[in-house]
Amino acid sequence: MNLKINLPVYSEELGLQSSWEPGFEIAVKVTYSEAVISANKQGLISLAKQLLILAQDEAPTGSHFHLDETNALGPESISLILEKR
Protein backbone atom coordinates (compact mmCIF):
# COMPACT_ATOMS: atom_id res chain seq x y z
CA MET A 1 0.00 0.00 0.00
CA ASN A 2 1.34 3.39 -0.97
CA LEU A 3 -0.02 6.54 0.60
CA LYS A 4 0.87 10.09 -0.25
CA ILE A 5 0.27 12.35 2.70
CA ASN A 6 0.75 16.04 3.29
CA LEU A 7 1.82 17.06 6.77
CA PRO A 8 1.75 20.51 8.32
CA VAL A 9 5.29 21.69 9.00
CA TYR A 10 6.15 22.71 12.56
CA SER A 11 6.86 26.40 13.02
CA GLU A 12 7.62 28.42 16.15
CA GLU A 13 4.77 30.78 15.28
CA LEU A 14 2.08 28.12 14.90
CA GLY A 15 3.56 25.26 16.91
CA LEU A 16 2.25 21.76 16.23
CA GLN A 17 -0.72 21.47 13.91
CA SER A 18 -2.64 18.23 13.88
CA SER A 19 -3.94 16.60 10.71
CA TRP A 20 -6.87 14.16 10.74
CA GLU A 21 -8.35 11.97 8.04
CA PRO A 22 -12.09 12.49 7.41
CA GLY A 23 -14.16 9.88 9.22
CA PHE A 24 -11.43 8.86 11.67
CA GLU A 25 -12.37 6.89 14.79
CA ILE A 26 -9.94 6.18 17.62
CA ALA A 27 -10.49 4.72 21.09
CA VAL A 28 -8.01 4.09 23.91
CA LYS A 29 -8.79 1.75 26.80
CA VAL A 30 -6.89 -0.03 29.54
CA THR A 31 -7.57 -3.71 30.09
CA TYR A 32 -5.75 -5.28 33.02
CA SER A 33 -2.19 -4.00 32.52
CA GLU A 34 -2.40 -3.24 28.80
CA ALA A 35 -3.28 -0.12 26.87
CA VAL A 36 -5.36 -0.86 23.78
CA ILE A 37 -5.59 1.62 20.92
CA SER A 38 -8.28 0.66 18.43
CA ALA A 39 -9.07 2.60 15.29
CA ASN A 40 -10.60 2.34 11.86
CA LYS A 41 -8.40 2.78 8.78
CA GLN A 42 -8.75 6.58 8.83
CA GLY A 43 -7.93 6.60 12.55
CA LEU A 44 -4.77 4.54 12.09
CA ILE A 45 -3.60 6.82 9.28
CA SER A 46 -4.41 9.86 11.44
CA LEU A 47 -2.36 8.51 14.37
CA ALA A 48 0.53 7.83 12.01
CA LYS A 49 0.29 11.42 10.76
CA GLN A 50 0.44 12.84 14.29
CA LEU A 51 3.55 10.76 15.02
CA LEU A 52 5.20 11.91 11.79
CA ILE A 53 4.40 15.53 12.66
CA LEU A 54 6.14 15.05 16.02
CA ALA A 55 9.10 13.35 14.31
CA GLN A 56 9.96 16.47 12.27
CA ASP A 57 13.41 17.81 13.06
CA GLU A 58 11.87 21.25 13.66
CA ALA A 59 9.55 19.99 16.43
CA PRO A 60 11.34 20.52 19.75
CA THR A 61 11.72 17.97 22.51
CA GLY A 62 8.64 18.00 24.72
CA SER A 63 6.26 18.79 21.86
CA HIS A 64 3.11 16.76 22.30
CA PHE A 65 -0.47 16.08 21.29
CA HIS A 66 -2.94 15.52 24.12
CA LEU A 67 -5.85 13.40 22.90
CA ASP A 68 -9.00 12.73 24.93
CA GLU A 69 -12.77 12.34 24.54
CA THR A 70 -13.18 16.02 23.71
CA ASN A 71 -10.24 16.01 21.30
CA ALA A 72 -10.05 13.16 18.78
CA LEU A 73 -10.89 10.08 20.89
CA GLY A 74 -14.16 8.21 21.14
CA PRO A 75 -16.47 8.05 24.15
CA GLU A 76 -15.14 6.34 27.28
CA SER A 77 -11.56 6.56 26.03
CA ILE A 78 -8.75 7.33 28.44
CA SER A 79 -6.44 10.22 27.58
CA LEU A 80 -3.47 9.58 25.31
CA ILE A 81 -0.44 11.84 25.09
CA LEU A 82 1.93 11.56 22.14
CA GLU A 83 5.19 13.28 23.07
CA LYS A 84 8.54 13.81 21.40
CA ARG A 85 11.54 12.88 23.52
Secondary structure as GFF3:
##gff-version 3
##sequence-region A 1 85
A	DSSP	beta_strand	26	31	.	.	.	ID=ss1
A	DSSP	beta_strand	34	39	.	.	.	ID=ss2
A	DSSP	alpha_helix	41	55	.	.	.	ID=ss3
A	DSSP	beta_strand	64	67	.	.	.	ID=ss4
A	DSSP	beta_strand	80	83	.	.	.	ID=ss5
###
